[in-house]
Amino acid sequence: MSIKRKRAAEFYLFISPWFVVFILLGLIPLLWGLYLSFTDYSGYNYATLRFVGWLNYKDVFTDPDAMAALRRTLIITVINVPLGTFIGFMLAVLLNNRLKGLSIYRTIFYLPSIIPVVATGLMWKSIYAKQGGLLNNLLGLLHIHPVDWLGYDLSVSSLIIMLLWGAGGGLMIYLAGLKGVPQSLYEAAAIDGAKTVQKFRYVTVPLMTPVLFFNVIMGIIASLQILVQPMLLTPGNNGLISEPIQPIYLYMVHAWLQIFDFQRFGYGLAMLWVLFVVVLILSLIVFQTSKYWVYYESGEER
């Protein structure tokens, strides 16, 4: 056996555990789910499974609840992703300086992103509670009447604030990118008379755009799949998970309810594949626009 073939065999041998797991637990369930989205599958009717073609997908686009939920999800994504990206980036810029107790600050800002989502949701639900909630207790000290943070008028804002609380999730990626900016560029800018703001605008931001681009894509994907947070913020539910009120009734919530509450598995899977197409389209749009704002060290745009 030649050296080239031997190295190829060793490579495939090393990746085989991951590849087998990917095939068995990733690709096969994915393709099976795609097939079931074209059937009347209800979770229990394998013996009488019937192929219905594009009917489930047609129902998605003619379902007013699904379309309204998708519209709300897109609106929250448009607000959440830019704000989350900006806050995370600015936190990284601040924490990239030499400060006393820097490791403590980095831990504090990164910690919210690793707290389990259920714990986060329950914590914010108690903060927003109209009776006995932390925010309303603080307002009471100022002699301000309690605010219904989880009501129809403010539930969207409350959800976005909770999501932005975890904006430090990309902190490590931003810090790694900032560490990769050559100091020689800052020195050259200083020689040319550039001030701190000018260095940030003309050196830091352009060289960080690939990192910003990556986090924007990941933020879009995550924001479109929001599920547990609005269900946990629902006021007055007896359990942990409940149907949210209309302003925060998002697309994934509707899909989850169709599958697990109404056993409309085929329809729910069709909803998920429609969401996949939406994610793909938005990602392609960001990729196409990246050539106008993403810069690389070679000076070329892509």
C-alpha positions as CSV (number, residue, x, y, z in Angstrom):
1,M,0.0,0.0,0.0
2,S,1.4,3.4,-0.9
3,I,2.0,6.1,1.7
4,K,-0.8,8.2,0.2
5,R,-3.4,5.4,0.5
6,K,-2.1,4.5,4.0
7,R,-2.6,8.1,5.2
8,A,-6.1,8.2,3.6
9,A,-7.0,4.9,5.3
10,E,-5.8,6.3,8.7
11,F,-7.8,9.5,8.1
12,Y,-11.0,7.6,7.4
13,L,-10.3,5.3,10.3
14,F,-10.0,8.2,12.7
15,I,-13.2,10.0,11.6
16,S,-15.2,6.8,11.3
17,P,-16.7,7.0,14.9
18,W,-18.0,10.5,14.2
19,F,-19.1,9.6,10.7
20,V,-21.1,6.5,11.9
21,V,-22.8,8.5,14.6
22,F,-23.6,11.3,12.1
23,I,-25.1,8.8,9.7
24,L,-27.2,6.9,12.4
25,L,-28.2,9.9,14.6
26,G,-28.1,12.7,12.1
27,L,-28.5,12.0,8.4
28,I,-31.0,9.1,8.6
29,P,-33.4,10.8,11.1
30,L,-33.1,14.0,9.0
31,L,-34.1,12.2,5.8
32,W,-36.8,10.2,7.6
33,G,-38.3,13.4,9.0
34,L,-38.3,14.9,5.5
35,Y,-40.2,11.9,4.2
36,L,-42.7,12.0,7.1
37,S,-43.4,15.7,6.3
38,F,-45.1,14.4,3.1
39,T,-47.3,12.0,5.0
40,D,-50.2,12.1,7.4
41,Y,-48.0,10.8,10.2
42,S,-49.6,11.3,13.7
43,G,-47.1,9.4,15.8
44,Y,-49.0,6.1,16.0
45,N,-50.1,5.3,12.4
46,Y,-47.1,3.6,10.9
47,A,-49.2,0.7,9.7
48,T,-51.6,3.0,7.8
49,L,-49.2,5.8,6.9
50,R,-50.5,7.7,3.8
51,F,-48.5,9.9,1.4
52,V,-50.2,13.3,1.1
53,G,-47.7,15.1,-1.1
54,W,-47.3,18.8,-0.6
55,L,-50.6,19.1,1.4
56,N,-48.8,19.7,4.7
57,Y,-46.6,22.4,3.2
58,K,-49.7,24.0,1.6
59,D,-51.3,24.0,5.1
60,V,-48.3,25.8,6.6
61,F,-48.7,28.7,4.2
62,T,-52.5,28.9,4.5
63,D,-52.4,28.6,8.3
64,P,-52.9,32.2,9.7
65,D,-51.4,31.2,13.1
66,A,-48.2,29.8,11.5
67,M,-47.7,32.8,9.3
68,A,-48.4,35.3,12.1
69,A,-46.0,33.3,14.3
70,L,-43.3,33.4,11.6
71,R,-43.8,37.2,11.2
72,R,-43.4,37.7,14.9
73,T,-40.2,35.5,14.9
74,L,-38.7,37.5,12.0
75,I,-39.5,40.8,13.8
76,I,-37.8,39.6,17.0
77,T,-34.9,38.4,15.0
78,V,-34.4,41.7,13.3
79,I,-34.3,43.4,16.7
80,N,-32.4,40.8,18.7
81,V,-29.6,39.9,16.3
82,P,-28.2,43.4,15.7
83,L,-28.6,44.4,19.3
84,G,-27.1,41.2,20.6
85,T,-24.2,41.4,18.1
86,F,-23.5,45.1,19.1
87,I,-23.6,44.5,22.8
88,G,-21.5,41.4,22.6
89,F,-18.9,43.1,20.5
90,M,-18.7,46.2,22.7
91,L,-18.3,44.1,25.8
92,A,-15.4,42.3,24.1
93,V,-13.8,45.6,23.2
94,L,-14.1,46.8,26.8
95,L,-12.8,43.5,28.2
96,N,-9.9,43.4,25.8
97,N,-8.2,46.2,27.7
98,R,-5.9,45.7,30.7
99,L,-8.2,46.1,33.7
100,K,-7.8,45.0,37.3
101,G,-9.9,41.9,37.9
102,L,-10.3,41.3,34.2
103,S,-10.9,37.6,34.5
104,I,-13.7,38.2,36.9
105,Y,-15.4,40.6,34.6
106,R,-15.1,38.2,31.7
107,T,-16.6,35.4,33.8
108,I,-19.5,37.6,34.8
109,F,-20.4,38.7,31.3
110,Y,-19.9,35.2,29.8
111,L,-21.8,33.3,32.6
112,P,-25.4,34.1,31.4
113,S,-24.8,32.2,28.2
114,I,-24.0,28.9,29.9
115,I,-26.8,29.0,32.4
116,P,-29.5,26.4,31.3
117,V,-32.3,28.0,29.4
118,V,-35.0,26.7,31.9
119,A,-33.2,28.3,34.8
120,T,-32.8,31.5,32.9
121,G,-36.5,31.6,31.9
122,L,-37.7,30.9,35.5
123,M,-35.4,33.5,36.9
124,W,-36.6,36.2,34.5
125,K,-40.2,35.2,35.1
126,S,-39.7,35.9,38.8
127,I,-38.0,39.2,38.0
128,Y,-40.9,40.2,35.8
129,A,-43.6,39.0,38.1
130,K,-46.3,41.6,38.7
131,Q,-46.7,40.7,42.3
132,G,-43.4,40.3,44.2
133,G,-41.2,40.6,41.2
134,L,-37.8,42.2,41.5
135,L,-38.5,45.0,39.0
136,N,-41.8,45.9,40.5
137,N,-40.4,45.8,44.0
138,L,-37.8,48.3,42.9
139,L,-40.5,50.5,41.3
140,G,-42.4,50.3,44.5
141,L,-39.5,51.9,46.3
142,L,-39.9,54.8,43.9
143,H,-43.7,54.8,44.6
144,I,-44.5,53.7,41.1
145,H,-47.4,51.3,40.5
146,P,-46.5,47.7,39.5
147,V,-46.0,47.1,35.8
148,D,-47.4,44.1,33.9
149,W,-44.1,43.2,32.3
150,L,-45.5,39.9,30.9
151,G,-48.7,41.3,29.6
152,Y,-49.7,41.9,26.0
153,D,-48.1,45.4,25.8
154,L,-44.6,44.6,27.2
155,S,-44.1,40.9,26.7
156,V,-42.1,41.3,23.5
157,S,-39.8,43.9,25.1
158,S,-39.4,41.6,28.1
159,L,-38.5,38.7,26.0
160,I,-35.9,40.7,24.0
161,I,-34.3,42.0,27.2
162,M,-34.0,38.4,28.5
163,L,-32.4,37.3,25.2
164,L,-30.0,40.2,25.3
165,W,-29.0,39.2,28.8
166,G,-27.1,36.3,27.2
167,A,-25.4,38.5,24.6
168,G,-22.1,37.7,26.1
169,G,-22.3,34.2,24.5
170,G,-20.0,35.3,21.7
171,L,-17.6,37.0,24.0
172,M,-14.8,34.4,23.7
173,I,-15.0,34.5,19.9
174,Y,-14.9,38.3,19.8
175,L,-11.9,38.3,22.2
176,A,-10.1,35.7,20.1
177,G,-10.6,37.9,17.1
178,L,-9.5,41.1,18.9
179,K,-6.3,39.3,20.0
180,G,-5.6,38.5,16.3
181,V,-5.6,42.2,15.3
182,P,-1.9,43.1,14.7
183,Q,-0.6,45.7,17.1
184,S,1.6,47.1,14.2
185,L,-1.6,48.4,12.6
186,Y,-2.5,50.4,15.7
187,E,1.1,51.7,15.9
188,A,1.0,52.7,12.3
189,A,-2.4,54.5,12.8
190,A,-0.9,56.3,15.9
191,I,2.0,57.5,13.8
192,D,-0.5,58.9,11.3
193,G,-2.2,60.8,14.1
194,A,-5.2,58.5,14.6
195,K,-7.0,58.9,17.9
196,T,-8.7,56.0,19.9
197,V,-12.0,56.4,18.1
198,Q,-10.4,56.5,14.7
199,K,-8.3,53.4,15.5
200,F,-11.5,51.6,16.5
201,R,-13.3,52.7,13.4
202,Y,-10.6,52.1,10.7
203,V,-8.6,49.3,12.3
204,T,-10.6,47.3,14.8
205,V,-14.0,47.2,13.1
206,P,-12.8,46.3,9.6
207,L,-10.5,43.5,10.9
208,M,-13.3,42.1,13.1
209,T,-15.9,42.0,10.4
210,P,-15.3,38.3,9.6
211,V,-16.0,37.5,13.3
212,L,-19.0,39.8,13.3
213,F,-20.2,38.0,10.1
214,F,-19.9,34.6,11.8
215,N,-21.8,35.7,14.9
216,V,-24.6,37.4,12.8
217,I,-25.2,34.1,11.0
218,M,-25.2,32.1,14.2
219,G,-27.4,34.7,15.8
220,I,-30.0,34.5,13.0
221,I,-30.1,30.7,13.2
222,A,-30.5,30.8,17.0
223,S,-33.1,33.6,17.0
224,L,-35.3,31.9,14.5
225,Q,-35.4,28.7,16.7
226,I,-36.5,30.4,19.9
227,L,-38.8,28.0,21.7
228,V,-38.5,27.6,25.4
229,Q,-38.0,31.2,26.5
230,P,-41.5,32.5,25.5
231,M,-43.1,29.4,26.9
232,L,-41.4,29.8,30.3
233,L,-42.3,33.5,30.4
234,T,-46.0,32.8,30.0
235,P,-47.8,34.2,33.1
236,G,-50.1,32.1,35.2
237,N,-49.1,28.6,33.8
238,N,-49.2,25.8,36.4
239,G,-46.3,23.9,34.9
240,L,-42.9,24.9,33.4
241,I,-44.1,24.9,29.8
242,S,-47.3,26.4,28.5
243,E,-48.7,28.1,25.4
244,P,-47.4,31.7,25.3
245,I,-49.7,34.7,24.9
246,Q,-50.1,36.0,21.4
247,P,-47.3,38.7,21.2
248,I,-44.6,36.1,22.0
249,Y,-46.3,33.1,20.3
250,L,-43.4,32.3,17.9
251,Y,-43.0,30.0,15.0
252,M,-41.2,27.2,16.8
253,V,-43.8,27.3,19.6
254,H,-46.5,26.7,17.0
255,A,-44.6,23.8,15.5
256,W,-44.0,22.3,19.0
257,L,-47.7,22.5,19.9
258,Q,-48.8,21.0,16.6
259,I,-46.4,18.0,17.1
260,F,-46.7,17.3,20.8
261,D,-50.1,18.7,21.7
262,F,-52.1,17.8,18.6
263,Q,-50.1,14.9,17.3
264,R,-49.9,16.5,13.8
265,F,-46.4,15.2,13.3
266,G,-46.4,15.4,9.5
267,Y,-47.6,19.0,9.6
268,G,-45.2,20.0,12.3
269,L,-42.3,18.5,10.4
270,A,-43.3,20.4,7.3
271,M,-43.2,23.6,9.5
272,L,-39.7,22.8,10.5
273,W,-38.6,22.2,6.9
274,V,-40.2,25.6,6.0
275,L,-38.1,27.2,8.8
276,F,-35.0,25.5,7.4
277,V,-35.6,27.1,4.0
278,V,-36.2,30.5,5.7
279,V,-32.9,30.1,7.6
280,L,-31.2,29.1,4.4
281,I,-32.5,32.1,2.5
282,L,-31.6,34.6,5.2
283,S,-28.1,33.1,5.5
284,L,-27.6,33.4,1.8
285,I,-28.7,37.0,1.9
286,V,-26.2,37.8,4.6
287,F,-23.5,35.9,2.6
288,Q,-24.3,37.9,-0.5
289,T,-24.2,41.2,1.3
290,S,-21.0,40.3,3.1
291,K,-18.9,41.3,0.1
292,Y,-19.8,44.9,0.9
293,W,-18.9,45.0,4.5
294,V,-16.7,42.0,5.4
295,Y,-12.9,42.7,5.1
296,Y,-9.9,40.4,5.4
297,E,-6.3,41.1,6.3
298,S,-5.3,40.8,2.6
299,G,-7.4,43.9,2.0
300,E,-9.8,42.1,-0.2
301,E,-13.6,42.0,0.3
302,R,-15.5,38.8,-0.1
